[in-house]
Amino acid sequence: MSRLFHLYIVNRNGLCLLHQKFGAIDVDSDLVGGFFSAIQQFMQDVLPIGDAQSIKSLDRGDFKLLIERGRKTDIFGIVISEKEDVQVRAKLIEIISEFENRYLEKLTNFTGDVEEFQEFKSFILSKFPSQLITPKHIPEIGLDTELTSQIINGEVKSVELGGINYAVTDEHRKILQYIDGQRTIEEISEVTQISIERIIEFISLLVWHNLLKLHFRPIIHDTDIFKTKDISLFHADSLEKQLVKKRFGEKGIQFLIQSKGGLSIKDLAELSGLDIEIAKRMAASFLVSGYIQKVGSEEDTTIVDLRNSPLAIYSQVLKRAKGEDIGDLLKTIFNAGVNAGTDFCQNTDLLYESEGMWFGNMTDVIIEVIKFFHEYIDYTYDYSDGTLTIISRDCFECYNFRFYEPLCYFTTGLINGVFNFCKSKKMVEESIELDAREVECKAVGAPACKWVIKYVRK
């Protein structure tokens, strides 16, 4: 998705009804509304009646104005974007449609008061969130627990976020009651009978203002071995002990005290009298909270470099066949990833050809091709600078490997394969180059493998 700067909803007279800022660039919303109104008037003066309403975009070179008109009222949605983007336009159409549905009566009998529209920002943020939010995410209350407690207890009827007052509804309170750092959005929806879409809309607003944080439930294997970082915390009457006891009871405390780096999750579950799935859920929570760290698994071998890992088998096969060393092996794996990425592009519905031109969203394809090979990933997209970050917590490439540098060359190759394909089809400007790096790797000791992907102009 292309980089976004601002989104405006204006009426036919150029009055700005709503403005959402994404980037660091400040633009006067009234100025944008007046400019748009002037353009509309100019088009009406020089073109036949009806043509003025067909303006869909304005191009300044370094950015574009994407414009969509409402179907039921004379309002317009305007996005200032780095370039024309099919996905951004589709989301803009959805936003304008929902805005009309929610405020049709107020728009029809408009009194000039725009304050009543400001709460709609939560819907906009659910479509262009600060980080991608999926039903599998686990929301957790952030540092401002006092405000969230006041909302849950019904002590406040509205909250001020970013200078805007948002009404607090019973639905909001119900959602917050089940946000415990354990349940996924999907699970909260099942318990509350509130749609996933409505929950994500509310959560997007809170995440944007740092009232909630999100994480995924780490994948825990029966054979994983963990060690509690500071057992003394759970012998003393500490805040950490109180929090664990509140969530998991005395068995959670015993789990942490017995996690000394010698027993697998399976053995700890038996020792603590826990169901294995509950033990894994505890371990996932403690890992996210930073109470424990993974020190190995029952299946681990003593690995110092690639020559002692299962990948060495692959290396030896290639050496015998082609006389390659480990460096050449990694290049071969990278090239295999490039080829796999290219093949994926040729067979996915996310990219398509029409009248000799190719269309689609390259960022979406990169995410999907990595999802195809990785069972469990998280990803964020920074609209301010166009950076895509992908995290794999259960990377198949380096599972149980140890090395002195990141070695997941196949996945890095996948990213390059998608970029090369899109560039060959003229979907990417010739002056744009890919900067895709694995900046963290489990083989080096990181908790997950992490890629940072940027598109750099020459």
PERA-V996362 format. One record per residue. RES is the residue in one letter. SS is DSSP state (hx for helix, st for strand, lp for the rest). D_FIRST is the distance of its C-alpha to the first C-alpha in Angstrom with 1 decimal. Layout:
RES;SS;D_FIRST  RES;SS;D_FIRST
This chain:
M;lp;0.0  S;lp;3.8  R;lp;6.7  L;st;8.7  F;st;12.5  H;st;14.4  L;st;14.9  Y;st;18.4  I;st;20.6  V;st;23.7  N;st;26.7  R;lp;28.4  N;lp;30.4  G;lp;27.5  L;lp;28.2  C;st;25.2  L;st;25.3  L;st;22.4  H;st;20.1  Q;st;17.4  K;st;16.5  F;lp;13.4  G;lp;14.2  A;lp;17.7  I;lp;18.5  D;lp;21.1  V;lp;21.6  D;lp;24.5  S;hx;23.5  D;hx;26.8  L;hx;26.3  V;hx;23.1  G;hx;24.9  G;hx;27.9  F;hx;26.0  F;hx;24.4  S;hx;27.9  A;hx;29.5  I;hx;27.1  Q;hx;27.9  Q;hx;31.6  F;hx;31.6  M;hx;30.1  Q;hx;32.7  D;hx;35.4  V;hx;34.7  L;lp;33.3  P;lp;35.0  I;lp;34.5  G;lp;31.4  D;hx;29.4  A;hx;28.3  Q;hx;26.4  S;hx;24.2  I;lp;22.2  K;lp;18.5  S;st;17.1  L;st;18.6  D;st;17.7  R;lp;19.0  G;lp;17.9  D;lp;16.0  F;lp;14.0  K;st;13.8  L;st;15.1  L;st;13.7  I;st;16.8  E;st;17.8  R;st;21.5  G;lp;23.0  R;lp;25.0  K;lp;27.9  T;lp;28.2  D;lp;27.8  I;st;24.7  F;st;21.4  G;st;17.9  I;st;16.4  V;st;13.0  I;st;13.1  S;st;9.9  E;lp;9.7  K;lp;9.5  E;lp;9.8  D;lp;6.9  V;hx;8.7  Q;hx;6.8  V;hx;7.0  R;hx;10.4  A;hx;11.4  K;hx;11.0  L;hx;12.9  I;hx;15.5  E;hx;16.0  I;hx;16.4  I;hx;19.0  S;hx;20.8  E;hx;21.2  F;hx;22.3  E;hx;24.9  N;hx;26.1  R;hx;26.7  Y;hx;28.3  L;hx;29.9  E;hx;33.4  K;hx;32.5  L;hx;30.7  T;hx;33.6  N;lp;36.1  F;lp;34.1  T;lp;36.4  G;lp;34.2  D;lp;33.3  V;lp;29.6  E;hx;30.0  E;hx;30.1  F;hx;26.4  Q;hx;25.1  E;hx;25.0  F;hx;22.2  K;hx;19.8  S;hx;19.9  F;hx;18.3  I;hx;15.5  L;hx;14.9  S;hx;15.0  K;hx;12.0  F;lp;10.1  P;lp;12.2  S;lp;13.0  Q;lp;12.8  L;lp;12.0  I;lp;15.3  T;lp;16.9  P;lp;20.5  K;lp;21.6  H;lp;21.0  I;st;24.3  P;st;24.4  E;st;27.1  I;st;28.8  G;lp;28.1  L;lp;30.8  D;lp;31.8  T;hx;33.7  E;hx;36.2  L;hx;33.8  T;hx;32.5  S;hx;36.2  Q;hx;37.2  I;hx;34.6  I;hx;35.8  N;lp;39.4  G;lp;39.0  E;lp;40.2  V;lp;37.5  K;lp;36.4  S;st;33.5  V;st;31.5  E;st;30.2  L;st;26.7  G;lp;25.3  G;lp;28.2  I;st;27.7  N;st;30.1  Y;st;28.8  A;st;31.4  V;lp;32.0  T;lp;32.7  D;hx;34.6  E;hx;31.4  H;hx;29.8  R;hx;33.0  K;hx;33.1  I;hx;29.7  L;hx;30.6  Q;hx;33.9  Y;lp;32.2  I;lp;29.7  D;lp;31.8  G;lp;29.5  Q;lp;30.6  R;lp;29.3  T;st;25.8  I;hx;24.1  E;hx;25.2  E;hx;28.8  I;hx;28.8  S;hx;27.9  E;hx;30.8  V;hx;33.3  T;hx;32.5  Q;lp;31.8  I;lp;28.9  S;lp;25.8  I;hx;22.9  E;hx;20.6  R;hx;23.1  I;hx;23.4  I;hx;19.6  E;hx;19.6  F;hx;22.6  I;hx;21.5  S;hx;18.1  L;hx;20.4  L;hx;22.7  V;hx;20.2  W;hx;18.7  H;lp;22.4  N;lp;23.3  L;lp;25.8  L;st;24.4  K;st;23.0  L;st;21.5  H;st;22.3  F;lp;22.8  R;lp;26.4  P;lp;27.2  I;lp;28.7  I;lp;32.4  H;lp;34.9  D;lp;38.6  T;lp;39.6  D;st;37.5  I;st;39.7  F;st;38.8  K;st;40.7  T;st;40.9  K;lp;40.2  D;lp;42.9  I;hx;45.3  S;hx;47.5  L;hx;44.9  F;hx;45.7  H;lp;49.4  A;lp;49.5  D;lp;48.8  S;lp;45.4  L;hx;42.4  E;hx;40.5  K;hx;43.3  Q;hx;43.4  L;hx;39.7  V;hx;40.1  K;hx;43.3  K;hx;41.7  R;hx;39.0  F;hx;40.9  G;hx;44.5  E;hx;47.1  K;hx;45.8  G;hx;42.6  I;hx;44.8  Q;hx;46.9  F;hx;43.8  L;hx;42.8  I;hx;46.4  Q;hx;46.9  S;lp;43.6  K;st;45.4  G;st;43.6  G;st;46.2  L;st;45.3  S;st;42.5  I;hx;40.7  K;hx;42.9  D;hx;46.0  L;hx;44.9  A;hx;44.3  E;hx;47.9  L;hx;49.4  S;hx;47.8  G;lp;48.5  L;lp;44.9  D;lp;43.1  I;hx;40.9  E;hx;37.7  I;hx;38.6  A;hx;39.3  K;hx;35.9  R;hx;34.2  M;hx;36.3  A;hx;35.4  A;hx;31.6  S;hx;32.2  F;hx;34.5  L;hx;32.1  V;hx;29.2  S;hx;31.8  G;lp;33.1  Y;lp;36.6  I;st;36.7  Q;st;35.5  K;st;35.5  V;st;38.3  G;st;38.4  S;st;39.3  E;lp;42.5  E;lp;41.1  D;lp;40.3  T;lp;42.2  T;lp;43.0  I;lp;40.3  V;lp;40.5  D;lp;38.4  L;hx;37.2  R;hx;40.7  N;hx;41.5  S;lp;38.4  P;lp;37.9  L;hx;35.7  A;hx;38.9  I;hx;40.1  Y;hx;37.3  S;hx;38.2  Q;hx;41.8  V;hx;41.1  L;hx;39.2  K;hx;41.8  R;hx;44.6  A;hx;42.8  K;hx;41.4  G;lp;42.9  E;lp;39.6  D;lp;39.4  I;hx;36.7  G;hx;34.7  D;hx;34.6  L;hx;33.8  L;hx;30.6  K;hx;29.7  T;hx;30.5  I;hx;28.3  F;hx;25.4  N;hx;26.0  A;hx;26.4  G;hx;22.9  V;hx;21.6  N;hx;23.6  A;hx;22.4  G;hx;18.7  T;hx;19.6  D;hx;21.6  F;hx;18.9  C;hx;16.7  Q;hx;19.8  N;hx;20.5  T;lp;17.3  D;lp;16.6  L;lp;12.8  L;st;13.5  Y;st;16.2  E;st;18.5  S;st;19.9  E;lp;22.7  G;lp;22.1  M;st;18.4  W;st;15.6  F;st;12.5  G;st;9.7  N;lp;6.3  M;hx;7.7  T;hx;6.2  D;hx;7.6  V;hx;10.6  I;hx;11.3  I;hx;11.5  E;hx;13.6  V;hx;15.9  I;hx;16.7  K;hx;17.4  F;hx;19.7  F;hx;21.8  H;lp;21.6  E;lp;23.2  Y;lp;21.8  I;st;18.5  D;st;16.7  Y;st;13.2  T;st;11.5  Y;st;8.5  D;st;9.9  Y;lp;8.3  S;lp;11.5  D;lp;11.3  G;lp;8.0  T;st;10.1  L;st;9.7  T;st;13.1  I;st;14.7  I;st;18.3  S;st;20.8  R;lp;24.0  D;lp;25.9  C;lp;25.1  F;lp;27.2  E;lp;27.6  C;lp;29.4  Y;lp;31.1  N;lp;34.5  F;lp;34.1  R;lp;35.1  F;lp;34.2  Y;lp;34.1  E;lp;30.5  P;lp;27.2  L;lp;27.8  C;lp;25.0  Y;hx;24.7  F;hx;23.8  T;hx;20.5  T;hx;19.7  G;hx;20.8  L;hx;18.4  I;hx;15.4  N;hx;17.1  G;hx;18.0  V;hx;14.6  F;hx;13.7  N;hx;17.2  F;hx;16.9  C;hx;13.7  K;hx;15.4  S;hx;18.7  K;lp;17.3  K;lp;16.2  M;lp;12.5  V;lp;12.3  E;lp;14.6  E;lp;17.9  S;lp;18.0  I;st;15.0  E;st;16.2  L;st;15.0  D;st;16.4  A;st;16.3  R;st;19.3  E;st;20.9  V;st;22.2  E;st;24.1  C;lp;26.0  K;hx;28.5  A;hx;30.8  V;hx;31.3  G;lp;31.9  A;lp;28.5  P;lp;27.9  A;lp;24.7  C;st;22.9  K;st;19.8  W;st;17.3  V;st;15.4  I;st;12.8  K;st;12.1  Y;st;11.7  V;st;14.9  R;st;16.4  K;lp;20.0
